Amino acid sequence: MKALVCSDFGSTQDLSLETRDDLEPGAGEVLIEVKAAGVNFPDILTVQGKYQFKPPLPFVPGGEVSGVVTN
């Protein structure tokens, strides 16, 4: 799969497009074939390190997706 990865807090221009291993859904989870993804203001603040939540680095920002449940 392809993922836009934040390796250091800073500009959204510094995000890198990487190829990662496909994920396997766990118990109670589904796998979505993503057709579109959105970026919102909290995502930008998180990448800049200015949001109330700071995930451990590296991370893949975002959570707004639309697609087809495949599993």
Beta strands, then each sheet from edge to edge (+ up, - down):
strand 1: 2-5
strand 2: 16-19
strand 3: 32-38
strand 4: 64-69
sheet 1: 1+ 2-
sheet 2: 3+ 4-
end
